[in-house]
Amino acid sequence: MIVRKFTIADASFERSPGQHGDVFAGNLIDERHGGPITIGYGRYAPGQSIDVTLAVDDVMVVLEGRLSVSTDAGTLTAGPGEIVHMPKGEAVTIRSHEEGAVTAYVTYPHWREPSSAA
């Protein structure tokens, strides 16, 4: 395995699976590369919201803007430099604020099935 470095310019963004809003993910490392995790960037337009029950453990690092993550236990808001961990099985609502948001993420294991890989 090689050591690699990425920037957001390396990401090819796609609409998040099952979502219809302006929320996009750009995987850089995933099941196609043979490792156990997915690494990429997320881009949220202003005022977007997604609801998902997590099939994986998901860690987001907010790079720009702000996001709120709501669960049955409450809501937290994260801004630049802050990290959010969302455990597998948790039902969450992720909402971007008026400035939108850019994140980096790591999931374990991969968040999509290999059969849907391009």
C-alpha positions in Angstrom: 0.0 0.0 0.0 1.3 3.5 -0.8 1.1 6.6 1.3 -1.0 9.2 -0.4 -2.1 12.8 0.1 -5.3 14.4 -1.1 -7.0 17.8 -1.5 -10.6 18.6 -2.1 -9.7 19.2 -5.7 -9.0 15.5 -6.0 -12.6 14.6 -5.1 -15.3 13.8 -7.7 -18.5 14.7 -5.9 -21.7 12.7 -6.2 -25.1 13.3 -4.6 -25.2 11.3 -1.3 -27.0 8.0 -1.9 -30.8 8.1 -1.3 -30.7 11.9 -0.9 -32.3 14.6 -3.1 -30.9 17.8 -1.7 -27.6 19.6 -2.5 -25.4 17.3 -0.4 -22.5 15.7 -2.1 -19.8 13.2 -1.2 -16.5 12.6 -2.9 -14.8 9.4 -2.0 -11.0 9.3 -2.4 -10.3 5.9 -0.8 -13.0 3.3 -0.7 -13.7 -0.4 -1.2 -12.1 -0.2 -4.7 -8.7 0.4 -3.1 -8.7 -2.6 -0.8 -8.5 -0.8 2.6 -11.0 -1.2 5.4 -12.2 2.4 5.5 -13.7 5.1 3.2 -12.1 8.6 3.2 -13.4 11.6 1.4 -14.9 15.1 1.4 -18.5 16.2 1.8 -20.1 19.4 0.5 -23.4 20.8 1.9 -25.1 23.7 0.2 -26.7 26.3 2.6 -29.8 25.1 4.4 -29.7 21.5 3.5 -30.8 18.6 5.6 -30.4 14.8 5.3 -31.9 12.0 7.5 -30.1 8.7 7.7 -29.6 5.7 10.0 -25.9 5.1 9.9 -24.9 1.7 8.5 -21.2 2.5 9.5 -19.3 4.4 12.1 -18.8 7.9 10.6 -16.4 10.6 11.6 -16.7 14.1 10.1 -14.2 16.9 10.4 -15.8 20.2 9.6 -13.4 22.2 7.4 -15.7 25.2 6.5 -19.1 26.4 7.6 -21.3 24.8 10.3 -23.4 21.6 10.6 -25.9 20.5 13.2 -26.3 16.8 13.9 -29.6 15.8 15.7 -30.5 12.5 17.3 -33.1 11.5 19.9 -30.5 12.6 22.5 -30.3 16.2 21.3 -28.5 18.4 18.8 -24.9 19.5 18.5 -23.4 22.0 16.2 -19.8 21.8 14.8 -17.7 24.4 13.0 -14.3 24.5 11.4 -11.7 22.3 13.1 -14.3 20.3 15.1 -14.9 16.6 14.8 -18.2 14.7 15.0 -18.4 11.0 15.6 -21.7 9.3 14.6 -21.9 5.6 15.7 -23.2 2.8 13.5 -27.0 2.3 14.0 -27.7 5.9 15.1 -30.5 7.8 13.4 -29.3 11.3 12.6 -30.4 14.5 10.9 -27.5 16.5 9.5 -28.3 20.1 8.7 -26.1 22.7 7.2 -26.5 26.4 8.2 -26.8 29.5 6.1 -23.1 29.3 5.0 -23.2 25.6 4.0 -20.3 23.4 4.9 -17.4 21.4 3.7 -16.3 18.3 5.6 -13.7 15.5 5.5 -14.9 12.1 6.5 -13.8 8.6 7.4 -16.1 5.7 7.7 -15.6 2.2 8.9 -16.4 0.0 7.2 -17.3 1.4 3.7 -20.6 3.3 3.5 -21.7 1.9 0.2 -22.0 -1.7 -1.1 -19.3 -2.8 -3.4 -21.9 -3.7 -6.1 -22.7 0.0 -6.4 -19.1 1.0 -6.9 -18.3 2.7 -10.2 
